[in-house]
Amino acid sequence: MEALQEWGYIGLFIGSFLAATVVPFSSDILLIGMLLAGAPVAPTVATATAGNWLGGLTSYYVGYLGKWKWIEKWFRVKRETLEKQKSRIDKYGPLLALMTWLPIVGDLFAIALGFYRQPFVRSAVYMLIGKAARFVIWSLFFI
């Protein structure tokens, strides 16, 4: 069981990271699987949060770089789609990072925050809060 949990944490981290970047799936399933396997709540939530947060920051960074070739190839986001987010970015700024945990549009928000050069530290903190809250809420079903 110890080896399963150790490898499970590595898989959870990598899966949560990828889910926040280029792979379209939900890291919630990975978190729930670990909790159902008997993994302790705190380290499981921390691992999922860290992976998903770093994945979100990667999306932010790719947006910040502004390389359309990468954004379209790896994130499948068209220029027009990102331009449509400009009004939301202007209205909410880094606060929008609280919503980067949302399926489909969350990655778009992270890319847009970077692309439109929203303050990194505030975006990162709000992103961490939003992603952590998501996993904490799921874990409440297993306490």
Disulfide bonds with the S-S distance in Angstrom:
none
